[in-house]
Amino acid sequence: MVRTWFAHSLSLLAPMRKWSLWSAPKRVRVLVLSVDVFALLTAVWAVSFSGYERRSFVDLVLLLALSVGFQEISGKVEKLRNQIRAIRYIDMTSVWTFAAVIVLPASLLLLLLVVLRLHLWVKVNRPAQHAPHRSLFTAAAIWISCVCAHATLAAFPASHPLPTGYLAIVAVFAAIWAFTLANSVLVFGAVWLASPADETPPFSTIWQDSFLEISTLCLAGLAGLALIFEPWLVILVVPAMVILQRSVLVKELQQAATTDSKTGLLNAQAWHQVASIELERSMRNDVPAALMIIDMDNFKLINDTHGHLAGDAVLKAVAGVLTDELRAYDSVGRFGGEEFVALMPKVDALDALAISDRILRRVRELRVATRNVGVGVGDLSASIGLAVCPQQGSDVEDLLHIADAALYTAKREGRDRVEYSFTG
């Protein structure tokens, strides 16, 4: 019987062998498993040592009803947000978990978190085949953040569940920052460890997402205060959450519609619109502007030799070079395939040639890692064609035509060079 039970237990664990976690770098596996184990230990502590009150069960039922109801109402929106986010998906359930931090003991807080995460996984993540270990890590990180916030509230004098007077507001804000700090450290750490050594982690995007998290936590603080003083007022948080959720979705859809998924630059259509506006502004202000087309040399050979994933990594690395070498207000986009394009206001022909030389030098110095350990893509080069406004035209299409002709000249003359016709 023991042997049968042991075999049955192993069969239940068999799907875990297929998790992509086991193929991740060792440092990532150590972090994920350490966070999961620590969360499990604190969960055992919460169940063993926290007490209960009758009022707490009323608050638990109300929060569960509101949270599950909100997820049912907004399930399609959340699923769409999950699909279009490439880096980090903020599911906005912290409005309920953090409110529970304020009013519930740790054990009931754990129960609410488990129900919420399971319901969210069924409604949003499972149909999209979300990696199970990521869901577990996210739940563990949120639980640890809740424990930190709970401990912060408990550190204030006469806190049952909150201190009186102005200290209540101070305590709530302190708990919000404790939650945000703990969650950000865990998420930033995971992203940093999972990023290749030669690739800059997308901390700027994650930091922007943190503002959404803080906004949600502020609503959660109001929900917690409502539960303490007038429980039924917490229902008013739901319309605010619906409006916030849909405004975030609109912003994310706009970003997805204008961004190239492989490089993070503007896509061709969005670049054309932005470049047209910038060119019109340059004409009104009587200042020059330069248009640059950058095309990778022998890019098909990279795909044939190292695979398309390596080719995508090269495109991303070149996009990083362009982002570094060009100014924040220059319009940079991926024009298609291995071709990039940039419009640089207040740049004349001589400045554009100097910028192009720096870009070509940086591309030559690139060495992009591949999945094969010790094998990288090197010996890269690019060709660049330039056109300048107003000498060679004042319309984006005209400048593109001239720059494209210069690019083909660079290709014919041996590649790895920049071409510009001063005759216009």
N, C-alpha and C positions, 0 to 999 in steps of 0.2 A: 504494500500500500504506500509506503514511504517513497519507494522508487517510482511508483506511478505518479504520486503527487509532485515529485521533483521533475519528472519528465514533462508533466503538464505545465509546471511553472516555466520551464525553459521554452516550451512552445509559445507561451504568452509573450516572452521576451524576444522571440525571433524577429518580429518586425523592426525592433530597435537596431538590428544589425545593418539595415538598409539606410539608416539615417546618414545624411551627408556630414554630420558632425565627426564621424570617425575618419573621414578623409581630410578634415581640416588640420591646419598646423597644430602641433602639440600644445603651444601656448594658448590657443583658442580652446582646445579641449579641456585644459586644466582650469581656465577661468570659468567656463560654462559649468563644468561638473562641480567646482568649488562653490560657486554661487548657488547651484541647486541643492547641494548638501547642506550648506549653511542655512538656506531657507527652510529645508526640512527640519533641521534641528530647532530653529526658532519656532516653527509651527508646533512641534512636539511640546516645547515649553509653553506656548500659548494655550494649548489644550489642557495641559497639566496644572497650570498655576493661576489662570485668570478666573475671576468669579463672574456671577450672573446677577442681574436684577430683572424684575418683571417688566419694567419700562424698557429695558434693552431689547426684549423680544418684540415689543411693539415697533420700536425704531427699525429693527432688523426686517420685519415683515414689510414695513412701509418702503424702506430702501430697496428691498428685493423686488417689490411690485413695480416701483418706478423705474428701476434699472432694466429689468426684463422687458417691461412695456416699452421703454424708450428704444431698446435694441430691436424689438419687433417692428416698431414704427420706422426706424431708420436703417433697417438691415440692408436694403438695396443700396442706400447711399454709402454706408460703411464698406460694403463689398466693393463698390466702385472705387472708393478712396484707397482701399487696400491694393487694388489691381494697378492703379496708376502711380503709386508711390514706389520708387526704386530703392530708396535707402532706408527710410524709417517711417513706419506707419503709426501715427498717434491715434489710438482708438477712442480716446475721450471718455473711457470708463472711470477715470480717476475722479470725476465729479461725484461718483457714488462711493468709491472706495475711500476717498479722503474725508467725505462727510461721515463715513462709518468710523474713521480714525477718531473723530471728535466725540462721537456719542456712544460707540460700542466698546465693550471689552475686547481684548485681543482675540479670544477664541471665536466670538461671534463675527468679528472682523474677518478672520480667516475663512469662516463658513461663507460669508457673503462674497469674498474674493474668489473662492473656488467655484461657486455657482456662476458668477459673472464670467469668469474666464472660460468655463466649459460651454456656457451658452454662446459666448462670442465665437468660440472655436467652431461650434456647430453652424452658426448663422453666417459667419464671414470667412474664417480661415480654412476650414476643412474642404469646402467645395473648390477652393483655389489651390488645394494640395500644398498648403503651407507646411513648411518643415516642422515636424513635431518638437524637435529640440529647441527651436526658436520660440515656439509658444511656451514651452516649459521655462526657458530662460527669462522670457518677458514676465511671466507670472511670478517667478522667483524674485526678479528685480523689483517688481511692484510690491510684493510682500515685504521684502527687506526695507524698501522705502517707507512703507506704512509703519513698520516697526520703529524706524528712526523717528518718524513724525510722532508716533504714539509716545515714545520715550521723551521727546521734546516737550510735549504737552504735560506729561506727568512731572517734569522737572519744575514746573511753575508751582508756587505755593497755593494751597487751597483750591486745587484744580479737580473739581468733581462735577461735571466733566471739564469745566473751564473755570479759571479764576474769575473773580468779580471785577466789575468796572472796566477801566481802560486796559487792564492787564489781559482781558479776554481777547481783545483785538491783537495785542502784542503776541500773545500765545499762539493765536491762529496763524499770524504771519511767520512766526518762528517755525512753526510746524510745516508751513508751505515750503519754506526755504530748506528745511531739513529733508523733506520728501524730494524736492527738486535736486538738491545736491547729491543725495544718495543715488537717485535714479540716473542722473547725468554721469556720475563717475562710473557706474556699471556699464551704461550704454557706450560712453566715450571709450572706456577701456576695451570693450568687446570690438568696437569698430577699429580702434587703433591696432589691436593685436591681429585682427583678421585682414588688415590692409597689407598688400605687398610692401616690401622694404623700400622699393623705389617709387612708391605711389603715395601722394599726400592724402590722408584720410579726409573725407568730406565733412570736416568739423563745422564749417560755416553753415551748411544745410541743417545739420543736427542742432546747432545753436539757434537757428531760426525756428525750428520745430519746438524748442524749449519754451518759446514765448507762448505758443499755443497751449502747451502743458500748464504754464503758469496761469493763463486765462481760465482754463478749466478748473484749476485748483482754487482760484478765487471764487468761482461759482460754487465750488464744493464747500468752501468756508461759509458762504452765505446759507447753503443748504443745511450745514451742521448747526449754525446758529438758529435757523428756523426750527429745526427738530428739537432744540432745547427749549425754546420759548413759545413756539406756536407750531406744532408739527405739521399741520395741514398746509401751511404756507410753503412748504418745500415743493409742492406741486408746481409753483410758479417758476421753478428752475427749469422745468421741462421745455416750455416755449423758448426760453433763452438758449437752451442747448440746441434746439432744432435750428434756430436762426444762426447760431455760431457754426454748427456743423455744415449747413448749406453754404454759408459764406466761405468757409474753408474749402469746400468742394469746388466752388467756382474758381477760386484762386489756383487750386491745384490743377484743374482742367485747363485753365489759361496757360499755366506753365508747361503742362504736358503738350499742349497744342503748338507751342512755339519753340520747344527744345528738342534737339536731336538726342535720342536716347543713348547712343553709343559714346558721344563725346561731351554732352552737357552744353554744347554751344547752341546758338540759334539754328533752327532748321532753315532750309532755303527760302520758304515763303515768308517766314517771320523776318529773316535777314533782309530780304528785298524791301519789305515795308519799312523797317527801321532805317535802312540805308537811304531810301528815298527821302524820308523826313530829314535826315541829317544832311543830305546833299542840298536840299532846298534851303535849309538854314545856313549852310555855308555860302550859297549864292546870295542870299539876302544880306549877309554880313560881309560879303566881298572878301572871303578868306579861302585859301586853297583847301583841297581835300584830295587824298590819294586812295585809289582802289587797288587792291592787291588780290591776285588769284594764286594760291599755292597748291601745287599738285605733286603728290609723292611719286618718286621715280621707281619704276619696276615693282609696283605694289603687288601685281599679280604673282610675281615670283615669291614674295613673302607668304602669301596665302597658300601657294602650291607647295612650298617647302616646309613651313611651320604650322599651317592650318589657319582656318578663318578666325579662330579665337585669338591667335597671336596677332593676326592682322587687325582685329578690333583693338587689341591692346596697343598696337602701334598708333592707330588713329587717335586713341585717347591720350597717348603720350605727346603726340604732335599738337593736339588741342591744348594740352598743358603748356607747351612751349609758346604757343600763340597767346595764351592768356597771360603768361609771365612777361613776354616781350612787348605786348601792346598795352595801351592805357585802358583804364576801367571804362571810359566812355567811348572807346572805339567799338564799332559794330563788327563782331566776329561770328562767322557761321560756317557750318559744313554744307557745302554746295551739292554734295552727292558723291558717292563712291569714296575715292581717296583725295577729293578736291575740297579745299577750304577757300574762304573769301573773307576779306576784311575791308571796311571803309574807315579811313583815318582822317577826321577833320583837322584842320590847321596843320597839315603836313604837306610840304611841297615835294618836288621830284627828288631833290638831293637828300632830304630827310628820309623819304620813302626808300631810297636805295640803301641808305645806312641801316635802316630798320630791317630791310630784307636780308642784308648780309649777316646781321646778327641772328636772324631766324635760321638761315641756312647753316650757320656754324653750329647753332644749338641742335639742329636736326642731325648733323653729322656726328655729334657727340652722344646722341641717344644710344642706349642699349636697353632694350625692353625684355623683361623676363618672360619666359614661357612656362608651361606646365612641366616641361622636362627639366629636372633639376640640373643646374649647371649649363643649360643651353639658353642663350639669349639671342634676340634679333639685333644685329648690329649692321654696320656699313650702310646706314640709311642716308638718303639724300632726297632733296626736293627741288623743283623748279618753280620760279616765280615770274609772273607777268604783271606789269604795273601800268596804270593809267592815272592821269592827274586832271582834276577839275580846277579851273575852267579851261585850261589850254587845250584839252582834248575832248571836251564835251561837258555838258551840264546835266545829263540824264543818266540814270543808272544803267539802262540798257546799252547806251552808247559806250560808256566806260567799260562795261563788261565785255563788249565786243572787242574793244581795243586791247584791253588787258589779256583777253583770251588769245588774241593773235600774237601778242608778245610772249605769252606762255608757250605757244607752239614753236616760236622761234627759239626759245630757250631749250626746248626739247630737241630740236633739230641740231642745235649748236653743241650738243653733248651733255645736256642735263646738268643738274647741281649748279644752277646759276640763275641770275635775275636778269630780265630783259625789260628795257623801257625805251621807247622811241621819243627822242626829244623834238622830233619834227612835228608830232601831233597828227 
